[in-house]
Amino acid sequence: NAGVTQTPKFRILKIGQSMTLQCTQDMNHNYMYWYRQDPGMGLKLIYYSVGAGITDKGEVPNGYNVSRSTTEDFPLRLELAAPSQTSVYFCASTHRRTGITYEQYFGPGTRLTVT
Amino acid sequence: KNEVEQSPQNLTAQEGEFITINCSYSVGISALHWLQQHPGGGIVSLFMLSSGKKKHGRLIATINIQEKHSSLHITASHPRDSAVYICAVSTFNTGNQFYFGTGTSLTVIP
């Protein structure tokens, strides 16, 4: 299994540009997450999905959009990039069954700079 | 107030020292997780625990549910243990959401 893969690893965007961060997992996990990690801060949840076709906002969703058309893929879209979106982005996935908790698996991260 | 608080924020140790990182949380949890992040690297799960104690090699994680507190211990520390250690909790809410501490940056000097 490749686990959770993310592309690209690095990206520089100009203010106002748009891009999509790709995330794919091959573990048949039903739950997927997008986080951003800023220096000195804990990971913050942007969006999450509990299954194909179902997404919901996390703590910091403004400026982002997601979709989940398949179990495997959970792309994150940045529209009109702003310097405040400069961060490291992590995609993660986990399996969830009623009453049972599983560990999260993280992708390698995407380092995004908006200038 | 953060749901998960870690201490210390930074820690420097000599090789061979015993290390303790502490974590307190304020929400109801389904499990507590200890994660490791190497510089410029991804995040990997070290432990997931909901009670008692777990051991993996030189790493030991404990949790006290009543006190809402967990500790991560590293025995006989080694320079390769240098990393950021993150405490996280998973919850029973709709999205199985995780809350993360800000991490403890550990440097082990040879």
Interface residues (C-beta under 8 A of the other chain):
Chain A: Y31 Y33 Y35 G40 M41 G42 L43 L45 Y48 V50 D56 G58 F90 A92 T94 R96 T101 Y102 E103 Q104 Y105 F106 G107 P108 G109
Chain B: N2 V4 S30 A31 H33 L35 G41 G42 I43 V44 S45 M48 S50 I86 A88 S90 T94 G95 N96 Q97 F98 Y99 F100 G101 T102 G103
